[in-house]
Amino acid sequence: MSHRSYLTSLKLGYGLYDALQKEGYNRQLFIKDLIAGVTVGILTIPISMALATGIGVSPIYGLYTAIVAGIFTALAGGSRYSIAGPTASFVILLIPVTEAYGVLGLVLVSLLAGLLLILMAFLRFGRWVEYIPEAITLGFTTGIATLIIFLQMKDFFGLYLIDLPNDFIQRLWVMFENMESLHWEATVVGITTLIFMVIWKKLKTPVPGHLPGLVIASIAVFYWNQQGANILVVADLFDEIPHYLPPFQGGWIIESLSTMSYEDIWEMFKTLLPVAAALAVLGAMESLFCAVVLDKSAGTRHSPNSELLGQGIGNVFSSLFGGFASSGAIARSITNLRAGAVSPISAVIHSFIVLFAIYFLAEFLMHLPIPAMSALLILVAWRMSEFNRAIALVKSKSPDVWVYLTCFGSILLFDVVVAVIIGMVLASILFVKEIADMTKLQDIHHEARYHSEVMPEDWSFYRIQGPLFFAAAERLFSELAPTIVGKKGIVIQMDAVTIIDTGGLSALRRFVSSAEANGVDVYLSELQFQPLKTLARYGLDNFGEHFKLFSSLDDAQDEVIKMHQIEENRTEEQDLNTREPSVKE
């Protein structure tokens, strides 16, 4: 098996197999996974709750997502250290779904996203996702982070607003108009919690800052509420957190759909499918980027397609057991690695820690203040945004700046679904452009290293370097067309052409036809396997009598010299025939 086979392979549980079977597993390694799992599990609990409340559902759904997706993705995925669960990048996509269809829509769109991720895995999209340009991923992350930060204004400042518009700009305008009604105690809690967490991170202690921050905020809010401050806590907005395992929701989903008409189900499906596609693309990007970062830090390698499969399975089971869409969480995964994790077992342990919190810490979790949760969500969004990289890109004055600004602006002005579509189109265009730019044309007529002797001036000699895709082929053969005017023929060296597609074949065919119409021979030499196979499938006879293939450039040159000598001999004979009558006279 090739040492690079992991790039295209698809194997269920690749990450687990890579960690356990190849290197072995013992008690000492399990203890490392146990410590890492406990550490990241404690980190996950408040973040999962904050993300769920940010979407507009009970915190229990965020905890269920961390439990179910964390277990199944770890066991089925392609990375050793990734921690799957709710992430900030999905919040903006899921808010309108929750507002329109409630928990049912949230579950269904997550289920669809999981199925699409599984399909992407079987189509081997893992490597393709990694080719998305940095400008596009930065546009997504900074745009989504900006949306999350601004949309937290309502809870962060304790604004009493209902029936906010779905459009981001309109919603932002309404919140700014009502800033005079801010709840000052809630604002103090939000600002103080945010500042505390930022300062705590600079202390570089092993304990994550949001844990003591939320504890202190909860104590302060409890005291203030006793004085009549009326600062919202989780219990004011949502029912109590159940003390049991995530229930299977399959029967409830079917029962809920059975009460709807076929027309309503179809309309809901048409609305949810684009959102699910956006979730799948963003989830794939975030998860694979997370796996790449972990590999660079740990010196390991993941299987991209296997990771997509694991993420898809995690999303499917998460939605079937009361959760919502999940992906690889970069901050939690890096924490997992730094805490000493050696295998996906740590991710499974992290999920059991979250389950432990449901059973034994539910009462305390219900008293977490909403402004402090909002502050945590703002901090998570800021850390995922990578604004520093975006600023550096803008300052670089690179052409990619316009790509970045297009994606960033699309998210703010339209929505994430539209931005993902625009981003994927831009990524495709940029990819085609980069491939086309790789294809070069080199005049080798007077290059001594390509010829053993001087070549005739009535022949052209060129070498093509790079793939002959449609975009590059049209440009290249357009450049070649003027060079054969008045020539006997042209020799094209194709040893550096790795691939030719149908567009490239069509461009070549038109060039050969044009050359034949002008009596110019076209010789191709040293074709690699794929281009030769493509030409053979089309039919070499279809290129006409002026077209020939040669196994090497030397063979083509020998044929040119031979044809040139024949032409010279013919010319000499004609000259002799014209001089003989004069001699006889």
C-alpha positions as CSV (number, residue, x, y, z in Angstrom):
1,M,0.0,0.0,0.0
2,S,1.3,3.5,-0.9
3,H,2.5,5.6,2.0
4,R,0.1,8.3,0.8
5,S,-2.9,6.0,0.6
6,Y,-4.4,7.6,3.7
7,L,-5.2,10.7,1.7
8,T,-7.7,8.8,-0.5
9,S,-8.6,5.8,1.7
10,L,-11.9,5.4,3.5
11,K,-11.9,3.3,6.6
12,L,-14.3,3.3,9.5
13,G,-12.5,4.1,12.7
14,Y,-9.2,5.0,11.0
15,G,-8.1,7.2,13.9
16,L,-8.9,4.6,16.5
17,Y,-7.1,1.9,14.5
18,D,-4.1,4.2,13.9
19,A,-3.7,4.9,17.6
20,L,-4.4,1.5,19.1
21,Q,-3.5,-1.2,16.6
22,K,-0.3,0.3,15.1
23,E,1.3,1.5,18.3
24,G,-0.4,-0.7,21.0
25,Y,-2.3,0.5,24.0
26,N,-1.6,0.0,27.7
27,R,-2.6,1.2,31.1
28,Q,-0.2,4.2,31.1
29,L,-1.6,5.4,27.8
30,F,-5.2,5.0,29.1
31,I,-4.4,7.2,32.1
32,K,-3.1,9.9,29.7
33,D,-6.4,9.6,27.7
34,L,-8.4,9.7,31.0
35,I,-6.7,12.9,32.2
36,A,-7.1,14.6,28.8
37,G,-10.8,13.4,28.5
38,V,-11.6,14.8,32.0
39,T,-9.9,18.1,31.2
40,V,-11.6,18.7,27.8
41,G,-14.9,17.4,29.2
42,I,-15.0,20.1,31.9
43,L,-14.2,22.7,29.2
44,T,-17.0,21.4,26.9
45,I,-19.9,21.6,29.4
46,P,-20.4,25.4,29.5
47,I,-19.4,25.9,25.9
48,S,-22.0,23.4,24.7
49,M,-24.7,25.0,26.8
50,A,-23.7,28.5,25.6
51,L,-23.9,27.4,21.9
52,A,-27.3,25.8,22.5
53,T,-28.7,28.9,24.1
54,G,-27.2,31.0,21.3
55,I,-29.2,28.9,18.8
56,G,-32.3,29.4,20.9
57,V,-32.9,26.0,22.4
58,S,-32.5,24.4,25.8
59,P,-28.9,23.9,27.0
60,I,-29.6,20.1,27.2
61,Y,-29.5,19.9,23.4
62,G,-26.0,21.2,23.4
63,L,-25.0,18.7,26.1
64,Y,-26.6,15.9,24.2
65,T,-24.7,16.9,21.1
66,A,-21.4,16.9,22.9
67,I,-22.2,13.4,24.3
68,V,-23.4,11.6,21.3
69,A,-21.4,13.3,18.5
70,G,-18.3,13.1,20.7
71,I,-18.5,9.3,21.1
72,F,-19.6,8.3,17.6
73,T,-17.2,10.7,15.8
74,A,-14.3,9.6,17.9
75,L,-14.9,5.9,17.3
76,A,-15.7,6.2,13.6
77,G,-13.5,9.2,12.5
78,G,-10.1,9.5,10.9
79,S,-8.3,11.7,13.4
80,R,-6.7,10.7,16.7
81,Y,-7.3,13.8,18.7
82,S,-10.4,15.6,17.3
83,I,-13.2,16.4,19.7
84,A,-16.5,16.7,18.0
85,G,-19.4,18.7,19.3
86,P,-21.4,21.9,18.9
87,T,-19.3,24.7,17.4
88,A,-19.7,28.5,17.0
89,S,-19.6,28.3,13.2
90,F,-23.0,26.6,13.1
91,V,-24.9,29.0,15.3
92,I,-25.8,31.5,12.6
93,L,-27.0,28.7,10.3
94,L,-29.2,27.1,13.0
95,I,-30.8,30.2,14.4
96,P,-33.3,30.8,11.5
97,V,-34.0,27.0,11.4
98,T,-34.9,27.0,15.1
99,E,-37.0,30.1,14.7
100,A,-38.9,28.7,11.7
101,Y,-39.4,25.0,12.6
102,G,-38.3,24.6,16.3
103,V,-36.5,21.5,17.5
104,L,-37.9,19.4,14.8
105,G,-36.3,21.5,12.1
106,L,-33.1,21.6,14.1
107,V,-33.0,17.8,14.3
108,L,-33.9,17.2,10.6
109,V,-31.4,19.7,9.2
110,S,-28.6,18.1,11.4
111,L,-29.7,14.7,10.1
112,L,-29.5,15.8,6.5
113,A,-26.1,17.4,7.1
114,G,-24.8,14.1,8.5
115,L,-26.0,12.2,5.5
116,L,-24.4,14.7,3.2
117,L,-21.1,14.3,5.0
118,I,-21.3,10.6,4.7
119,L,-21.9,11.0,0.9
120,M,-19.0,13.4,0.7
121,A,-16.8,10.7,2.4
122,F,-17.8,8.0,-0.1
123,L,-17.2,10.4,-3.0
124,R,-13.7,11.0,-1.6
125,F,-14.2,14.7,-1.1
126,G,-11.8,14.8,1.8
127,R,-8.8,16.0,-0.1
128,W,-10.8,18.3,-2.3
129,V,-12.1,20.2,0.8
130,E,-8.5,20.9,1.8
131,Y,-7.9,22.7,-1.5
132,I,-10.3,25.5,-0.6
133,P,-8.3,28.7,-0.6
134,E,-7.4,30.4,2.7
135,A,-9.1,33.6,1.7
136,I,-12.5,31.8,1.5
137,T,-12.1,30.0,4.8
138,L,-11.0,33.3,6.5
139,G,-14.1,35.0,5.0
140,F,-16.3,32.3,6.5
141,T,-14.7,32.3,9.9
142,T,-14.5,36.0,10.4
143,G,-17.9,36.6,8.9
144,I,-19.6,34.0,11.1
145,A,-17.7,35.3,14.2
146,T,-18.8,38.9,13.5
147,L,-22.4,37.7,13.3
148,I,-22.2,35.8,16.5
149,I,-20.6,38.6,18.4
150,F,-23.1,41.2,17.3
151,L,-26.1,38.9,17.8
152,Q,-25.1,38.4,21.4
153,M,-25.8,42.1,22.1
154,K,-29.3,41.3,23.2
155,D,-28.3,38.9,26.0
156,F,-25.0,40.5,26.8
157,F,-26.7,43.9,27.5
158,G,-29.9,42.4,28.9
159,L,-32.1,43.9,26.2
160,Y,-35.8,43.0,26.4
161,L,-36.6,42.3,22.8
162,I,-39.1,39.9,21.2
163,D,-39.9,39.0,17.6
164,L,-36.6,40.2,16.2
165,P,-36.4,40.2,12.4
166,N,-34.5,37.4,10.7
167,D,-32.3,39.7,8.6
168,F,-29.0,40.4,10.3
169,I,-28.8,44.0,9.4
170,Q,-32.4,44.7,10.4
171,R,-31.9,42.8,13.7
172,L,-28.7,44.7,14.4
173,W,-30.5,48.0,13.7
174,V,-33.3,47.1,16.1
175,M,-30.8,46.2,18.9
176,F,-28.9,49.5,18.4
177,E,-32.2,51.4,18.5
178,N,-33.0,49.8,21.9
179,M,-29.6,50.3,23.5
180,E,-31.0,52.9,25.9
181,S,-33.1,50.1,27.5
182,L,-30.1,48.0,28.5
183,H,-30.1,46.2,31.8
184,W,-27.1,47.7,33.6
185,E,-26.6,44.8,36.1
186,A,-26.7,42.3,33.2
187,T,-24.3,44.5,31.3
188,V,-21.9,44.6,34.2
189,V,-22.0,40.8,34.5
190,G,-21.4,40.3,30.8
191,I,-18.5,42.8,30.6
192,T,-16.9,41.6,33.9
193,T,-17.1,38.0,32.9
194,L,-15.6,38.7,29.4
195,I,-12.7,40.7,30.9
196,F,-12.1,38.1,33.6
197,M,-11.8,35.3,31.0
198,V,-9.4,37.3,28.8
199,I,-7.1,38.2,31.7
200,W,-7.2,34.6,33.0
201,K,-6.0,33.3,29.7
202,K,-2.9,35.5,30.0
203,L,-2.1,33.8,33.3
204,K,-1.6,30.6,31.4
205,T,-2.9,28.4,34.1
206,P,-4.1,24.8,33.3
207,V,-7.6,25.7,34.4
208,P,-9.6,27.3,31.5
209,G,-10.8,30.8,32.4
210,H,-14.5,30.3,31.7
211,L,-14.9,27.9,34.6
212,P,-14.0,30.3,37.4
213,G,-15.5,33.1,35.4
214,L,-18.9,31.4,35.2
215,V,-18.8,30.3,38.9
216,I,-18.0,33.9,40.1
217,A,-20.7,35.3,37.8
218,S,-23.3,32.8,39.0
219,I,-22.5,33.7,42.7
220,A,-22.8,37.5,41.9
221,V,-26.0,37.1,39.9
222,F,-27.6,34.9,42.7
223,Y,-26.8,37.7,45.2
224,W,-28.1,40.5,42.9
225,N,-31.3,38.6,42.1
226,Q,-31.9,38.2,45.8
227,Q,-31.9,42.1,45.8
228,G,-34.4,42.2,42.9
229,A,-32.0,42.8,40.0
230,N,-33.9,40.2,37.8
231,I,-30.8,39.1,35.8
232,L,-31.8,36.2,33.5
233,V,-30.4,32.8,34.2
234,V,-30.8,29.6,32.3
235,A,-33.7,28.4,34.4
236,D,-35.7,31.6,33.5
237,L,-35.6,30.7,29.8
238,F,-35.6,26.9,29.6
239,D,-37.0,23.9,31.4
240,E,-34.9,21.9,33.8
241,I,-32.1,19.7,32.5
242,P,-33.3,16.1,32.4
243,H,-31.3,13.6,34.5
244,Y,-31.1,10.8,32.0
245,L,-29.3,9.6,28.9
246,P,-30.1,11.2,25.5
247,P,-33.4,9.6,24.3
248,F,-33.8,8.1,20.9
249,Q,-35.8,10.6,18.8
250,G,-36.6,8.5,15.8
251,G,-40.2,7.8,16.9
252,W,-40.8,11.4,17.8
253,I,-39.5,12.6,14.4
254,I,-41.8,10.2,12.5
255,E,-44.8,11.1,14.7
256,S,-44.1,14.9,14.2
257,L,-43.8,14.5,10.4
258,S,-47.0,12.4,10.3
259,T,-49.0,15.3,11.6
260,M,-47.8,17.5,8.7
261,S,-49.2,17.5,5.2
262,Y,-47.0,16.4,2.3
263,E,-46.9,19.9,1.0
264,D,-45.6,21.3,4.3
265,I,-43.0,18.5,4.6
266,W,-41.8,19.3,1.0
267,E,-41.6,23.0,1.7
268,M,-39.7,22.4,4.9
269,F,-37.3,20.0,3.1
270,K,-36.7,22.6,0.3
271,T,-35.8,25.1,3.0
272,L,-33.7,22.8,5.1
273,L,-31.7,21.2,2.3
274,P,-29.6,24.3,1.4
275,V,-28.9,24.9,5.1
276,A,-27.9,21.2,5.5
277,A,-25.5,21.5,2.5
278,A,-24.0,24.6,4.0
279,L,-23.6,22.8,7.4
280,A,-21.9,19.9,5.6
281,V,-19.5,22.1,3.7
282,L,-18.6,24.2,6.8
283,G,-18.4,21.1,9.0
284,A,-16.1,19.4,6.5
285,M,-13.9,22.5,6.3
286,E,-13.7,23.0,10.0
287,S,-13.2,19.4,10.9
288,L,-10.4,18.8,8.3
289,F,-8.7,22.0,9.2
290,C,-8.8,21.0,12.8
291,A,-7.3,17.6,11.9
292,V,-4.5,19.2,9.9
293,V,-3.6,21.5,12.8
294,L,-3.5,18.6,15.2
295,D,-1.3,16.5,12.8
296,K,1.2,19.4,12.6
297,S,1.4,19.6,16.4
298,A,1.5,15.9,17.0
299,G,3.5,14.7,14.0
300,T,0.7,12.3,13.0
301,R,-1.5,12.0,10.0
302,H,-5.3,11.7,9.6
303,S,-7.5,10.2,6.9
304,P,-9.6,13.0,5.4
305,N,-12.3,10.8,4.0
306,S,-12.5,8.7,7.1
307,E,-12.8,11.9,9.2
308,L,-15.7,13.0,7.0
309,L,-17.3,9.6,7.5
310,G,-16.9,9.9,11.2
311,Q,-18.3,13.4,11.3
312,G,-21.3,12.3,9.2
313,I,-22.0,9.4,11.5
314,G,-21.7,11.6,14.5
315,N,-24.1,14.1,13.1
316,V,-26.7,11.4,12.2
317,F,-26.6,9.8,15.7
318,S,-26.5,13.2,17.4
319,S,-29.7,14.3,15.7
320,L,-31.4,10.9,16.4
321,F,-30.6,11.2,20.1
322,G,-31.7,14.7,20.7
323,G,-28.7,16.7,19.6
324,F,-27.9,19.0,16.6
325,A,-25.2,19.5,14.1
326,S,-21.6,19.1,15.2
327,S,-18.1,19.3,13.8
328,G,-14.5,19.1,15.0
329,A,-13.9,21.8,17.6
330,I,-10.5,23.3,17.2
331,A,-10.1,24.8,20.7
332,R,-11.3,21.7,22.5
333,S,-9.2,19.4,20.2
334,I,-6.0,21.3,20.8
335,T,-6.8,21.3,24.6
336,N,-7.2,17.5,24.3
337,L,-3.9,17.1,22.6
338,R,-2.0,19.4,25.0
339,A,-3.6,17.6,28.0
340,G,-1.8,14.4,26.9
341,A,-4.4,12.5,24.7
342,V,-3.0,9.6,22.7
343,S,-6.1,8.2,21.1
344,P,-9.8,8.8,20.4
345,I,-10.5,7.1,23.8
346,S,-10.0,10.6,25.4
347,A,-12.9,12.0,23.3
348,V,-15.1,9.2,24.5
349,I,-14.2,9.9,28.1
350,H,-14.9,13.6,27.5
351,S,-18.4,12.7,26.5
352,F,-18.9,10.7,29.7
353,I,-17.8,13.7,31.7
354,V,-20.5,15.7,30.0
355,L,-23.0,12.9,30.8
356,F,-21.8,13.0,34.4
357,A,-22.7,16.7,34.5
358,I,-26.2,16.0,33.4
359,Y,-26.7,13.6,36.3
360,F,-25.0,15.4,39.1
361,L,-24.6,19.1,38.2
362,A,-27.9,19.9,36.5
363,E,-29.2,22.1,39.3
364,F,-26.1,24.2,39.3
365,L,-26.0,24.5,35.5
366,M,-29.6,25.9,35.5
367,H,-28.4,28.9,37.5
368,L,-25.7,30.0,35.0
369,P,-26.4,33.6,34.1
370,I,-27.4,34.4,30.5
371,P,-25.1,37.5,30.2
372,A,-22.1,35.4,31.3
373,M,-23.0,32.7,28.8
374,S,-23.2,35.3,26.2
375,A,-19.8,36.6,27.1
376,L,-18.4,33.1,26.8
377,L,-20.0,32.8,23.3
378,I,-18.4,36.1,22.3
379,L,-15.0,34.9,23.4
380,V,-15.4,31.6,21.6
381,A,-16.4,33.4,18.4
382,W,-13.5,35.8,18.7
383,R,-11.0,32.9,19.1
384,M,-12.4,31.0,16.1
385,S,-12.4,34.1,14.0
386,E,-8.7,34.5,13.3
387,F,-9.1,38.2,12.7
388,N,-5.3,38.7,12.9
389,R,-4.8,36.5,9.9
390,A,-7.6,38.3,8.0
391,I,-6.0,41.7,8.8
392,A,-2.7,40.5,7.6
393,L,-4.3,39.3,4.4
394,V,-6.0,42.7,3.8
395,K,-2.7,44.5,4.4
396,S,-0.9,42.3,2.0
397,K,-2.9,43.8,-1.0
398,S,-3.0,40.4,-2.6
399,P,-5.7,39.7,-5.2
400,D,-7.1,37.2,-2.6
401,V,-8.3,40.2,-0.6
402,W,-11.3,40.6,-2.9
403,V,-12.2,37.0,-2.5
404,Y,-12.0,37.4,1.3
405,L,-14.1,40.5,1.3
406,T,-16.7,38.9,-1.0
407,C,-17.2,36.0,1.3
408,F,-17.1,38.2,4.4
409,G,-19.6,40.6,3.0
410,S,-21.9,37.9,1.6
411,I,-22.3,36.4,5.1
412,L,-23.2,39.8,6.6
413,L,-25.5,41.1,3.8
414,F,-27.2,37.8,2.8
415,D,-26.7,34.7,4.9
416,V,-24.3,31.8,5.4
417,V,-26.0,29.6,2.8
418,V,-25.5,32.2,0.1
419,A,-22.0,32.9,1.3
420,V,-21.1,29.2,1.1
421,I,-22.5,29.0,-2.5
422,I,-20.5,32.1,-3.5
423,G,-17.4,30.8,-1.7
424,M,-17.6,27.4,-3.4
425,V,-18.0,29.0,-6.9
426,L,-15.0,31.3,-6.1
427,A,-13.0,28.4,-4.9
428,S,-13.7,26.5,-8.2
429,I,-12.8,29.5,-10.3
430,L,-9.6,30.1,-8.3
431,F,-8.7,26.4,-8.6
432,V,-9.2,26.4,-12.4
433,K,-7.2,29.6,-12.7
434,E,-4.3,28.2,-10.7
435,I,-4.3,25.0,-12.8
436,A,-4.4,27.1,-16.0
437,D,-1.5,29.2,-14.8
438,M,0.5,26.1,-14.2
439,T,0.4,25.2,-17.9
440,K,3.3,26.9,-19.8
441,L,4.5,27.0,-23.4
442,Q,8.2,26.9,-24.1
443,D,9.9,27.5,-27.5
444,I,12.6,24.9,-27.8
445,H,13.6,25.4,-31.4
446,H,17.0,26.9,-30.6
447,E,17.5,25.1,-27.2
448,A,20.6,23.0,-27.7
449,R,19.7,20.6,-24.9
450,Y,16.7,19.4,-26.8
451,H,18.4,18.8,-30.2
452,S,21.4,16.8,-31.3
453,E,21.7,18.9,-34.5
454,V,20.4,22.1,-36.0
455,M,16.7,21.9,-36.9
456,P,15.1,23.4,-40.1
457,E,13.8,26.9,-39.7
458,D,10.6,26.0,-41.5
459,W,9.5,23.9,-38.6
460,S,8.4,25.0,-35.1
461,F,9.5,23.2,-31.9
462,Y,7.6,23.8,-28.6
463,R,7.3,22.1,-25.3
464,I,4.1,22.1,-23.1
465,Q,4.4,21.9,-19.3
466,G,1.5,21.3,-17.1
467,P,-2.1,19.8,-17.4
468,L,-4.1,20.5,-20.5
469,F,-7.4,21.5,-19.0
470,F,-10.0,23.4,-21.1
471,A,-9.1,26.8,-19.7
472,A,-5.3,26.4,-20.2
473,A,-5.6,24.5,-23.5
474,E,-7.7,27.2,-25.2
475,R,-5.1,29.9,-24.3
476,L,-2.1,27.7,-25.2
477,F,-3.3,26.6,-28.6
478,S,-4.3,30.2,-29.4
479,E,-0.7,31.2,-28.7
480,L,0.5,28.4,-30.9
481,A,-1.7,29.2,-33.9
482,P,0.4,32.2,-35.2
483,T,3.7,30.3,-34.9
484,I,2.8,27.8,-37.6
485,V,1.9,30.4,-40.3
486,G,4.2,29.8,-43.3
487,K,5.7,26.7,-41.6
488,K,6.0,23.1,-42.9
489,G,5.1,21.7,-39.5
490,I,5.3,21.8,-35.7
491,V,6.7,19.4,-33.2
492,I,5.2,19.6,-29.7
493,Q,7.0,17.9,-26.8
494,M,4.4,16.7,-24.3
495,D,6.6,14.8,-21.7
496,A,5.5,17.3,-19.0
497,V,1.7,17.0,-19.8
498,T,0.3,14.8,-17.1
499,I,-3.3,15.0,-18.0
500,I,-5.6,16.2,-20.8
501,D,-9.4,16.6,-20.4
502,T,-12.2,16.7,-23.0
503,G,-11.8,20.5,-23.2
504,G,-8.1,20.1,-23.9
505,L,-8.8,17.4,-26.4
506,S,-11.2,19.6,-28.3
507,A,-8.7,22.5,-28.4
508,L,-6.0,20.2,-29.7
509,R,-8.4,18.8,-32.3
510,R,-9.3,22.3,-33.6
511,F,-5.6,23.2,-33.7
512,V,-4.8,20.1,-35.8
513,S,-7.7,20.8,-38.1
514,S,-6.6,24.4,-38.6
515,A,-3.0,23.3,-39.2
516,E,-4.1,20.6,-41.7
517,A,-6.2,23.2,-43.6
518,N,-3.0,25.2,-44.1
519,G,-0.9,22.1,-45.0
520,V,1.1,22.1,-41.8
521,D,2.1,18.8,-40.1
522,V,1.6,18.4,-36.3
523,Y,3.9,15.9,-34.5
524,L,3.4,15.1,-30.8
525,S,6.1,13.4,-28.9
526,E,6.5,11.5,-25.6
527,L,2.9,11.5,-24.5
528,Q,2.3,10.2,-20.9
529,F,-0.2,7.5,-20.3
530,Q,-3.3,9.5,-19.6
531,P,-3.0,11.9,-22.6
532,L,-2.2,9.0,-24.9
533,K,-5.1,7.0,-23.6
534,T,-7.5,10.0,-24.1
535,L,-6.3,10.5,-27.7
536,A,-6.6,6.8,-28.4
537,R,-10.2,6.7,-27.2
538,Y,-11.0,9.6,-29.5
539,G,-9.4,7.8,-32.4
540,L,-6.0,8.8,-33.8
541,D,-7.4,8.4,-37.4
542,N,-9.8,11.3,-36.7
543,F,-6.9,13.7,-36.5
544,G,-6.1,13.5,-40.2
545,E,-3.0,12.6,-42.3
546,H,-1.0,15.6,-41.1
547,F,-1.0,14.3,-37.5
548,K,1.6,11.9,-36.1
549,L,2.7,10.6,-32.7
550,F,6.2,9.7,-31.7
551,S,7.6,7.9,-28.6
552,S,10.4,10.4,-28.2
553,L,11.5,13.8,-29.3
554,D,14.5,12.3,-31.1
555,D,12.2,10.2,-33.2
556,A,10.2,13.2,-34.1
557,Q,13.3,15.2,-35.0
558,D,14.6,12.3,-37.2
559,E,11.3,12.4,-39.0
560,V,11.6,16.2,-39.5
561,I,15.2,15.9,-40.8
562,K,14.1,13.1,-43.1
563,M,11.2,15.2,-44.4
564,H,13.4,18.2,-44.8
565,Q,16.0,16.2,-46.8
566,I,13.3,14.8,-49.1
567,E,12.0,18.3,-49.6
568,E,15.5,19.5,-50.5
569,N,16.1,16.6,-52.9
570,R,12.8,17.4,-54.6
571,T,13.8,21.0,-54.9
572,E,17.2,20.1,-56.4
573,E,15.6,17.8,-58.9
574,Q,13.2,20.5,-60.0
575,D,16.1,22.9,-60.4
576,L,17.9,20.4,-62.6
577,N,14.9,19.7,-64.7
578,T,14.5,23.5,-65.3
579,R,18.2,23.9,-66.3
580,E,18.5,20.8,-68.6
581,P,16.5,22.3,-71.6
582,S,18.7,25.4,-71.5
583,V,21.9,23.3,-71.7
584,K,20.6,21.3,-74.7
585,E,19.8,24.5,-76.6
